[in-house]
């Protein structure tokens, strides 16, 4: 395995190796976001490359006992993943080789957001995906069962008090950023809080939500189209505006509207807020984690404790559409 400290060096080595399948999997969009994060969110990023795999990792301090709400136990870990709170796994290529390399590293390591289960592993936050089968937003609304459609129509009624408009990333202001920070302050166990430069410099689609009367910014969403999928990356709103504007539901519905207009087949809504996303028609997609320590005794203990801090799936089934 070759160890590299920048994604640019990784790309150079990839081009030398001529591993076409691996290069295609580690696509240009991954390269773009990792280059940006190296500049605006340096956190010990490291890349490993062989002929069969790429591993992306970074360093972070977490409280291992946060789930128990007792005294903090802050430790430095190597997280196998992208240094940004999105549901992207941190490796490409041969999984067996990846796991062997990770287990040979010193210290504590956490593999996040894998698509497959691990032996002695656990679950992390699920992601929620909307399959778009609709030619118009009205068709989507009419396809809902009456109780779910009633909730959507209530949110759309409250949208009468909101102006929604697309805006350029260079117009992203501290007022938008404060709404993002408001979300992060309310998030349990957040990983990374991004600087404002991410929203200004990353090429994406931004929509802002304003009070129709006062023109005050009350929310925003950041979206990105990659291949045939629309990703909901980040957003922001104040807790006190949820009831007044039904802001979160209207953000989610705007994303569905954009996806339908763009004829996108899948919309990835990311993690958290399970109930709301399921009630608008998303499906839950499990994600898995693996924790390993180079000390055998600590590793044995950690493996036994993983079920205690694994994500517990949302266990209410919603039949949202008439055809379900």
Secondary structure, 3 states (H helix, E strand, C coil): CEEECCHHHHHHHHHHHCCHHHHHHCCHHHHHHHHHHHHHCCCCCEEEECCCEEEEEEEEEEECCHHHCCCCCEEEEEEEECCCCCCCECEEECHHHHHHHHHCCCCEEEEEEECCCCCCCEEEEEEEEEECCCCCHHHHHHCECHHHHHHHHHHHHHHHHEEEEEECHHHCCHHHHHHHHHHHHHCCCCCCCCCHHHHHHCCCEEEEEEECCCCCEEEEEEEEEECCEEEEEEEEECCCHHHHHCHHHHHHHHHHHHHHHCCCCEEEEEECCHHHHHHCCCEEEEEEEEEEECCHHHHHHHHHHHHHHCCCCCCCCCCCECCC
